[in-house]
Amino acid sequence: MKVLFAIAIMLFVTSAWAADPATASVSPSLTGEVLEIQDVDSYTYLRLKTKDGETWAAVNRAPVQKGTRVTIENPMV
């Protein structure tokens, strides 16, 4: 499962870097309910249920619990 998750994150990051910066949108904040948590060395990956659907977000290592409603300021796509 960890390997699959790592591959998915690498694919996501690769596609995000390949995106045209002129078309990438930056939202003032990302708010959602935490559905899943993956802690790694320096980051905490959060699967969030937002008003627009589900998405993953990476934040600096944080003690977050499932079910918590979080807001991430200045997220980058």
HELIX and SHEET records of a PDB file:
HELIX    1   1 LYS A    2  ALA A   18  1                                  17    
SHEET    1   A 4 GLY A  53  ASN A  60  0                                        
SHEET    2   A 4 TYR A  43  THR A  50 -1                                        
SHEET    3   A 4 SER A  29  ASP A  39 -1                                        
SHEET    4   A 4 ARG A  69  GLU A  73 -1                                        
END                                                                             
